[in-house]
Amino acid sequence: MPTHYPGNAQEVLALNTLIKLTRAAESVLARLQRQGTMANLTISQFGVLESLYHLGPMCPSDLSTKLLKSGGNITLVLDNLEKQGLVQRERDTRDRRMVIVSLTPAGHDLISQVFPTHVAAVVAEMSYLTPAEQQLLGDLCRKLGKAGT
């Protein structure tokens, strides 16, 4: 659905492009969610587990930056993951102001089991684009994401 804003050509193009980008991303994520490749976790919860699995323990602010989520959102996500026994938070022994988040054995087992299936589903979703189109889309998204920083 295109914009209904009666702006000039540049405004309409920008709005329509953003709508298409957002709808495409939301559609792909919704299809992945329906396939169950994220073990009934929210996208943010899955992102936290995946980050900790591949990058190791880190502080909540690093997770927040990595996942482009607010500190308050990450706190809520961590609270819920902690209730499920998938992550743990511990004070840094060298700097008690710092909290380190890590996977529990149950969290590690869960993400290591579901991640290969998730990767296969992502590959299938991206297969609608040629490898060159995937590279171009990635490059354009990176360029847009880094603009103004």
C-alpha positions as CSV (number, residue, x, y, z in Angstrom):
1,M,0.0,0.0,0.0
2,P,1.6,3.3,-1.1
3,T,1.5,6.5,0.9
4,H,-1.5,8.7,0.6
5,Y,0.5,11.8,1.5
6,P,0.1,14.3,-1.3
7,G,3.6,15.6,-1.1
8,N,6.1,16.4,-3.8
9,A,7.7,13.6,-5.9
10,Q,10.8,13.3,-3.6
11,E,8.6,13.0,-0.5
12,V,6.3,10.4,-2.0
13,L,9.2,8.4,-3.3
14,A,10.9,8.4,0.1
15,L,7.8,7.5,2.0
16,N,6.9,4.7,-0.5
17,T,10.5,3.3,-0.3
18,L,10.3,3.2,3.5
19,I,6.9,1.5,3.4
20,K,8.3,-1.1,1.1
21,L,11.4,-1.7,3.2
22,T,9.4,-2.0,6.4
23,R,6.7,-4.2,4.9
24,A,9.3,-6.5,3.3
25,A,11.3,-6.9,6.6
26,E,8.1,-7.4,8.6
27,S,6.8,-10.0,6.1
28,V,10.1,-12.0,6.2
29,L,10.2,-11.9,10.0
30,A,6.5,-12.9,10.3
31,R,7.1,-15.9,8.0
32,L,10.1,-17.0,10.1
33,Q,8.0,-16.6,13.2
34,R,5.2,-18.7,11.8
35,Q,7.7,-21.5,10.8
36,G,8.7,-21.8,14.5
37,T,12.4,-21.4,13.7
38,M,12.8,-19.1,16.8
39,A,11.5,-21.6,19.3
40,N,8.5,-19.5,20.2
41,L,10.8,-16.6,21.3
42,T,10.2,-13.0,20.3
43,I,12.6,-11.6,17.7
44,S,14.3,-9.6,20.5
45,Q,14.7,-12.7,22.7
46,F,16.0,-14.7,19.8
47,G,18.5,-11.9,19.0
48,V,19.8,-11.8,22.6
49,L,20.3,-15.6,22.7
50,E,21.9,-15.6,19.2
51,S,24.3,-12.7,20.2
52,L,25.4,-14.3,23.4
53,Y,25.8,-17.7,21.6
54,H,28.1,-16.2,18.9
55,L,29.8,-13.4,20.8
56,G,29.8,-14.6,24.4
57,P,28.8,-12.9,27.6
58,M,28.3,-9.1,27.4
59,C,26.7,-6.3,29.3
60,P,23.1,-5.2,28.7
61,S,24.2,-1.9,27.0
62,D,26.3,-3.8,24.5
63,L,23.2,-6.0,23.7
64,S,21.1,-2.9,23.4
65,T,23.5,-1.4,20.9
66,K,23.9,-4.7,19.0
67,L,20.2,-5.2,18.6
68,L,19.2,-1.6,18.2
69,K,16.9,-1.7,21.2
70,S,16.4,0.7,24.1
71,G,17.9,-0.1,27.4
72,G,14.5,-0.5,28.9
73,N,13.4,-2.9,26.2
74,I,16.6,-5.0,26.7
75,T,15.9,-5.1,30.5
76,L,12.4,-6.5,29.9
77,V,13.7,-9.0,27.4
78,L,16.4,-10.1,29.8
79,D,13.9,-10.4,32.7
80,N,11.8,-12.7,30.6
81,L,14.7,-14.8,29.4
82,E,16.0,-15.1,33.0
83,K,12.5,-16.3,34.1
84,Q,12.7,-19.0,31.5
85,G,16.1,-20.0,32.7
86,L,17.8,-19.2,29.4
87,V,20.2,-16.3,30.6
88,Q,21.8,-15.2,33.8
89,R,23.0,-11.8,35.0
90,E,26.0,-11.5,37.3
91,R,27.9,-8.6,38.7
92,D,31.4,-8.2,37.3
93,T,33.8,-9.1,40.1
94,R,36.2,-6.4,39.0
95,D,33.6,-3.6,38.7
96,R,30.4,-4.2,40.7
97,R,28.6,-1.5,38.7
98,M,28.8,-3.7,35.6
99,V,26.4,-6.6,35.0
100,I,27.4,-9.4,32.6
101,V,24.7,-11.4,30.8
102,S,25.5,-15.0,29.7
103,L,23.6,-18.0,28.5
104,T,22.7,-20.7,31.0
105,P,23.3,-24.3,29.9
106,A,19.6,-24.5,29.0
107,G,19.9,-21.3,26.9
108,H,23.0,-22.6,25.2
109,D,21.3,-25.9,24.4
110,L,18.1,-24.2,23.0
111,I,19.9,-21.8,20.7
112,S,22.4,-24.4,19.5
113,Q,19.5,-26.7,18.6
114,V,17.3,-24.2,16.8
115,F,19.9,-22.0,15.1
116,P,20.7,-24.4,12.2
117,T,17.0,-24.7,11.4
118,H,16.6,-20.9,11.6
119,V,19.6,-20.4,9.2
120,A,18.0,-22.8,6.7
121,A,14.7,-20.9,6.9
122,V,16.5,-17.6,6.4
123,V,18.4,-19.0,3.4
124,A,15.1,-20.2,1.9
125,E,13.5,-16.8,2.5
126,M,16.4,-15.0,0.8
127,S,16.5,-17.4,-2.1
128,Y,13.8,-15.3,-3.7
129,L,16.6,-13.0,-4.5
130,T,19.7,-14.0,-6.5
131,P,23.0,-13.9,-4.7
132,A,23.8,-10.6,-6.5
133,E,20.5,-9.2,-5.4
134,Q,21.1,-10.3,-1.8
135,Q,24.5,-8.6,-1.9
136,L,23.1,-5.4,-3.4
137,L,20.2,-5.3,-0.9
138,G,22.7,-5.9,2.0
139,D,24.9,-3.1,0.7
140,L,22.0,-0.7,0.3
141,C,20.7,-1.5,3.7
142,R,24.1,-0.9,5.3
143,K,24.5,2.4,3.4
144,L,21.1,3.5,4.6
145,G,21.6,2.3,8.1
146,K,25.0,4.2,8.4
147,A,23.7,7.4,6.9
148,G,23.9,10.4,9.2
149,T,26.1,8.7,11.7
